[in-house]
Amino acid sequence: MSKFSILLCALCATFSSGPLHADTPALELIIDADFSVSYQAARSIELGVRTALDEVQGNIGGLDFRIVTRDHHGNAKRSYLTLAGYVENENALAIIGGSHSPPYLTYQEFINTNRILTLLPWSAAGPITRSKPESENWFYRLSIDDSRAGGFIVDHATSNASCVDISLLLIDTGWGRSNRSAMIKALAKTGREPTMIKMVPTATGTSSAKAIANEIGRSATDCVIMVMTSTEGAHLVNALHEMAPDVTVYSHWGVLAQNFADQVTHQTRSDLGLRVIQTCGLQAEQDGNEVVTTALTNINRHSLRRNSLREIPSSVGFIHAYDLTHILIEAIQQAATQPEWQGDIRAKRLAVRHALENLKQPVPGILKTYEAPFSAYSPDRPNAHEALDTDDFCMTSFAADGLMVASSDEQEQ
């Protein structure tokens, strides 16, 4: 068992003794994530939720809460089973998503039609939080939104004087395709077209990665923007280092869901000038955010010592889940003052949804203090269910120890 697993077990013990009020069943927060392959991201999200919930002793609005984990193994159909079970579960208040976007892209209509309160601390595909005009919208995201992240990465690449010809390497899923549209539009604003666009199949191995890298090397490409999962991303970065060693690589943060740094040497990362977009938690910690200190203190009360956010594997999952859970806690506390809170689980879900869109109190978080982070969604308010914007995005890089560090503008030029 890894040290990270031991830490989670210690936190689990906080909630394992059952509800404080035995006559009332605990309400459930269900984490729907890939605990098998993208396990670092899933565990980081779980740690963030547990730490925030522990800070209120697992009791919100006069009711006890417990965390339930469901492993979908990266399979959208398994995720559907959890979603379908939620609909009939009289104790399930909310679903908290994992790192993958496909389950929520595939079952977006099902989730909205069945009023499944879904909180996303990682999944980045832009369309998830933008429902059809005739549909309700039950998704709330505190994460990078690819409809804006693509432009952010493109802006950083095009500000680099050596990035004249830019190629896109994108995973061939709904997530990758949504990034393709956003990045093509962002490049067009600078008067450019991608030198090459490669849609990379899932489960691409070493040989296929070398063939793709060889194409990049034979083209005029100066810089590559990559949207990949950790495994495919590692194969491609290693292949680029061998077949196209002079390119500079900018990456989506999808590579951080697993042990990317264990698969790619620091020399390779450094030679390619690898930069990764994520939110600005590391910068917030550098600036002395007191919420970071509180969060780390509460982790350390239980077991494994973490002196910095960067020491938490896939730390962005922790940061987003911690902040989003605190927003949820505030929403529940506000909803609990309304008559609907005394109703059945469906009434409670509606009350919390209304509170999420009408928060009265600011919520201090790691990334920032959230003032009304969500509002009522409509097609002319496409970002209403996005708690973050581009001001919360930063570029980071890998240190020699494989952990992430903030990247200065000077480093990127």
C-alpha positions in Angstrom: 0.0 0.0 0.0 1.4 3.4 -1.0 1.9 6.2 1.6 -0.9 8.1 -0.3 -3.3 5.2 0.2 -2.4 5.0 3.9 -3.2 8.7 4.3 -6.6 8.2 2.6 -7.3 5.3 4.9 -6.5 7.4 7.9 -9.0 10.1 6.7 -11.6 7.4 5.9 -11.5 6.4 9.5 -12.8 9.8 10.4 -16.1 8.9 8.7 -16.2 5.1 9.2 -17.9 5.0 12.6 -21.3 5.9 11.1 -23.5 8.9 11.5 -23.4 10.9 14.7 -27.2 10.9 14.8 -28.1 7.2 14.5 -31.8 7.8 13.8 -31.0 9.7 10.6 -29.1 8.0 7.7 -26.1 10.0 6.6 -26.4 11.7 3.2 -23.9 10.6 0.6 -21.4 12.4 -1.6 -20.5 9.9 -4.3 -17.1 10.2 -6.0 -17.4 8.7 -9.5 -13.8 8.3 -10.7 -11.2 6.0 -12.2 -9.4 4.6 -9.1 -7.7 1.9 -11.2 -5.7 3.6 -14.0 -5.9 7.4 -13.3 -5.7 6.5 -9.6 -3.5 9.5 -8.6 -6.1 12.0 -9.8 -9.0 10.0 -8.2 -7.2 9.7 -4.8 -6.2 13.4 -4.9 -9.9 14.4 -5.5 -11.0 12.1 -2.7 -8.4 13.6 -0.4 -9.6 17.1 -1.1 -13.2 16.2 -0.5 -12.4 14.3 2.8 -10.2 17.1 4.1 -12.8 19.8 3.5 -15.6 17.6 5.0 -13.5 16.7 8.0 -13.1 20.5 8.7 -16.9 20.5 9.5 -16.7 17.1 11.3 -18.8 15.6 8.5 -21.9 17.4 9.6 -23.6 20.1 7.5 -27.1 21.6 7.8 -27.8 19.5 10.8 -27.2 16.2 8.9 -24.2 13.8 8.8 -22.5 13.2 5.5 -20.4 10.3 4.3 -18.2 9.8 1.2 -18.8 6.8 -1.1 -16.3 6.0 -3.8 -17.2 4.3 -7.1 -14.5 3.1 -9.5 -15.5 3.4 -13.1 -12.1 2.1 -14.4 -12.2 4.8 -17.1 -15.3 3.2 -18.6 -18.3 5.5 -19.3 -20.7 2.6 -19.0 -19.6 1.9 -15.5 -20.0 5.5 -14.7 -23.6 5.3 -16.0 -24.4 2.5 -13.4 -23.4 4.9 -10.7 -25.4 7.7 -12.2 -28.5 5.5 -12.6 -28.1 4.3 -9.0 -28.0 7.9 -7.7 -31.4 8.6 -9.2 -33.1 6.0 -6.9 -30.8 6.5 -3.9 -32.7 8.3 -1.2 -29.5 9.3 0.6 -27.4 10.5 -2.4 -27.1 14.3 -2.5 -24.3 14.8 -5.1 -22.0 13.1 -7.5 -18.4 14.4 -7.5 -16.6 13.5 -10.8 -13.2 12.2 -11.5 -10.6 13.2 -14.1 -12.3 11.8 -17.2 -14.6 13.9 -19.4 -16.2 11.2 -21.5 -18.7 9.9 -18.9 -20.2 13.4 -18.6 -20.1 14.1 -22.3 -21.8 10.8 -23.0 -24.5 11.0 -20.3 -24.9 14.8 -20.2 -28.6 14.6 -21.2 -29.3 11.7 -18.8 -27.7 13.7 -15.9 -29.6 16.9 -16.7 -33.0 15.1 -17.3 -32.7 13.2 -14.1 -31.5 16.2 -12.1 -28.3 14.6 -10.9 -26.4 17.2 -8.9 -22.9 16.8 -10.5 -19.8 18.6 -9.2 -16.6 18.5 -11.4 -13.2 19.2 -9.8 -11.2 17.9 -12.8 -13.1 17.0 -16.0 -12.2 19.8 -18.4 -14.2 19.3 -21.7 -15.9 22.5 -22.5 -19.4 21.3 -23.6 -20.1 19.5 -20.3 -21.3 22.6 -18.5 -23.2 24.0 -21.5 -26.5 22.3 -21.7 -29.0 22.5 -24.6 -31.4 25.5 -24.5 -34.4 23.4 -23.6 -32.5 21.5 -20.8 -31.8 22.2 -17.2 -28.1 22.3 -16.3 -27.0 20.2 -13.3 -23.3 20.4 -13.8 -21.1 22.7 -11.7 -17.4 22.9 -12.4 -14.4 24.2 -10.5 -11.6 23.2 -12.8 -10.0 24.2 -16.0 -12.5 24.7 -18.8 -11.1 23.7 -22.1 -13.3 26.2 -24.1 -10.9 28.8 -22.5 -7.9 26.7 -21.7 -7.1 26.1 -25.4 -6.7 29.8 -26.0 -4.6 30.2 -22.8 -2.1 27.6 -24.0 -2.1 29.0 -27.5 -1.4 32.5 -26.1 1.6 31.2 -24.2 2.9 29.3 -27.2 2.5 32.2 -29.6 4.2 34.6 -27.1 7.3 32.4 -27.4 9.3 34.0 -30.3 10.6 30.5 -31.3 7.1 29.1 -31.8 6.4 30.1 -35.4 4.9 26.8 -36.7 2.7 25.1 -34.1 1.3 21.5 -34.4 -1.4 19.9 -32.3 -1.3 16.4 -30.8 -4.7 15.6 -29.5 -6.2 12.5 -28.0 -9.0 11.2 -30.3 -11.9 11.5 -27.8 -14.6 14.0 -27.2 -12.2 15.8 -24.9 -9.5 16.0 -27.5 -11.9 17.1 -30.2 -13.3 19.9 -28.1 -9.8 21.1 -27.6 -9.1 21.0 -31.3 -11.9 23.4 -32.1 -10.9 25.8 -29.3 -7.2 25.8 -30.3 -7.8 26.2 -34.0 -10.0 29.3 -33.2 -7.3 30.7 -30.9 -4.6 30.2 -33.5 -6.8 31.9 -36.1 -7.0 35.0 -34.0 -3.2 35.3 -34.4 -3.4 34.7 -38.2 -2.1 31.2 -38.0 -3.2 27.7 -38.8 -1.8 24.6 -37.2 1.2 23.2 -39.1 -0.2 19.7 -38.4 -3.1 18.2 -36.4 -2.8 14.7 -35.3 -5.7 12.9 -33.6 -4.0 10.3 -31.5 -5.9 7.0 -30.8 -6.3 6.0 -27.2 -3.9 3.3 -26.0 -1.2 4.5 -28.4 2.1 2.7 -27.6 5.7 3.3 -28.2 5.9 2.4 -31.9 2.9 4.5 -32.9 4.2 7.4 -30.9 7.5 7.2 -32.7 5.7 7.3 -36.1 3.8 10.4 -35.0 6.9 12.1 -33.6 8.8 11.3 -36.9 6.1 13.2 -38.8 6.5 16.1 -36.5 10.3 16.0 -36.9 10.0 16.0 -40.7 7.6 19.0 -40.7 8.4 22.6 -40.0 7.0 22.3 -36.5 8.7 24.5 -33.8 6.3 23.9 -31.0 3.8 21.2 -30.1 0.6 21.7 -28.1 -0.4 18.4 -26.6 -3.7 17.2 -25.1 -3.2 13.7 -23.8 -3.7 11.4 -20.9 -0.6 10.6 -18.8 0.3 7.3 -20.5 -0.2 8.4 -24.1 1.5 11.7 -23.3 4.5 10.0 -21.8 5.0 7.9 -25.0 4.7 10.9 -27.2 7.0 13.1 -25.2 9.7 10.4 -25.1 9.2 9.9 -28.8 9.5 13.6 -29.6 12.7 13.8 -27.6 14.1 11.1 -29.8 12.6 12.0 -33.2 12.1 15.8 -33.0 14.4 17.0 -30.2 14.3 20.6 -31.1 10.6 21.2 -30.6 9.1 22.9 -27.5 6.1 21.2 -25.9 3.1 22.8 -24.1 0.7 20.3 -22.5 -2.7 20.1 -21.1 -2.8 19.1 -17.5 -4.4 15.7 -18.4 -0.8 14.3 -18.1 -0.9 14.9 -14.4 -3.6 12.3 -13.6 -1.0 9.5 -13.3 2.7 9.1 -12.8 3.9 11.0 -15.9 7.1 12.1 -14.2 8.1 8.5 -13.5 7.7 7.6 -17.2 9.6 10.7 -18.6 13.1 11.6 -17.4 13.8 15.1 -16.2 16.4 15.5 -18.9 13.7 14.8 -21.5 11.3 17.2 -19.9 13.9 19.9 -19.6 15.3 19.5 -23.2 11.8 19.9 -24.6 11.0 22.9 -22.4 7.9 21.1 -21.3 5.2 23.4 -19.8 1.9 22.3 -18.4 -1.3 24.3 -17.8 -3.0 24.0 -14.5 -4.7 26.3 -12.1 -2.7 28.6 -9.9 -2.6 26.7 -6.6 1.2 26.6 -6.4 1.3 30.3 -6.9 -1.3 30.9 -4.3 0.8 28.9 -1.8 3.9 31.0 -2.7 1.8 34.1 -2.0 1.1 32.8 1.5 -2.6 31.9 1.2 -3.7 31.0 4.7 -6.3 28.5 3.4 -3.4 26.4 2.1 -1.9 26.3 5.6 -5.2 25.2 7.1 -5.7 22.5 4.5 -2.2 21.1 5.0 -2.6 21.2 8.8 -5.8 19.2 8.6 -4.1 16.6 6.3 -1.2 16.3 8.7 -3.4 15.8 11.8 -4.3 12.4 10.4 -1.2 10.7 9.0 1.2 11.4 6.2 3.0 14.7 6.4 2.7 17.1 3.5 4.6 20.3 3.8 3.5 21.7 0.4 0.8 21.3 -2.1 3.3 20.1 -4.7 4.0 17.0 -2.5 0.4 15.8 -3.0 0.3 13.5 -6.1 -1.9 15.2 -8.8 -2.3 18.1 -6.4 -4.7 20.0 -8.7 -7.3 17.4 -7.9 -6.9 18.0 -4.2 -7.0 21.8 -4.7 -10.1 21.8 -6.8 -12.0 19.2 -4.8 -11.1 21.0 -1.5 -12.4 24.4 -2.8 -15.5 22.9 -4.5 -16.4 20.9 -1.4 -16.2 24.1 0.7 -18.5 25.8 -1.8 -20.9 22.8 -1.5 -20.7 23.0 2.3 -21.7 26.7 2.2 -24.5 25.9 -0.3 -25.9 23.1 2.0 -25.7 25.3 5.0 -27.7 28.0 3.1 -30.2 25.5 1.8 -30.7 24.1 5.3 -32.3 27.4 6.3 -35.1 26.8 3.7 -38.3 24.8 4.2 -37.3 22.5 1.2 -34.5 21.1 3.3 -37.1 19.3 5.4 -38.4 17.5 2.3 -37.2 14.3 0.6 -33.8 13.9 -1.1 -35.1 15.4 -4.4 -36.2 18.5 -2.5 -32.8 18.7 -0.8 -31.0 18.4 -4.2 -33.1 21.2 -5.6 -32.5 23.4 -2.5 -28.8 22.9 -2.8 -28.8 23.6 -6.5 -30.6 26.9 -5.9 -28.2 27.8 -3.2 -25.2 27.0 -5.4 -26.5 29.6 -7.9 -27.3 32.1 -5.2 -24.6 31.9 -2.6 -24.9 34.8 -0.1 -21.6 34.4 1.7 -18.0 34.4 0.2 -16.1 31.1 0.5 -12.4 31.3 1.2 -10.5 28.8 -0.9 -7.0 27.8 -2.0 -7.2 29.4 -5.4 -9.2 32.4 -4.3 -12.1 33.6 -2.2 -15.3 32.7 -4.2 -17.9 35.4 -4.5 -21.1 33.9 -6.0 -19.0 31.4 -8.1 -22.1 30.0 -9.9 -25.3 31.6 -11.2 -28.4 30.5 -13.2 -27.4 29.0 -16.5 -28.7 30.1 -19.9 -27.2 29.9 -23.4 -26.3 33.6 -23.3 -24.5 33.0 -20.0 -22.3 30.0 -21.1 -19.9 30.4 -18.1 -22.5 30.5 -15.4 -21.6 27.1 -14.1 -17.8 27.7 -14.2 -16.3 28.8 -10.9 -12.9 29.7 -12.5 -11.8 31.7 -15.4 -8.5 32.4 -17.2 -7.2 34.6 -14.4 -7.0 31.3 -12.4 -4.9 29.5 -15.0 -1.1 29.3 -14.8 1.7 27.5 -16.6 3.9 25.1 -14.6 6.8 22.9 -15.2 8.5 19.8 -13.6 11.3 20.2 -11.2 14.1 17.7 -11.2 12.4 15.7 -8.5 9.3 15.2 -10.7 7.1 17.5 -8.7 5.5 20.6 -10.2 6.7 24.2 -9.8 5.3 27.5 -10.9 6.8 28.8 -14.2 7.8 32.4 -14.5 7.2 34.3 -17.7 10.9 34.6 -18.1 11.3 30.8 -18.1 8.7 30.5 -20.9 10.3 32.9 -23.3 
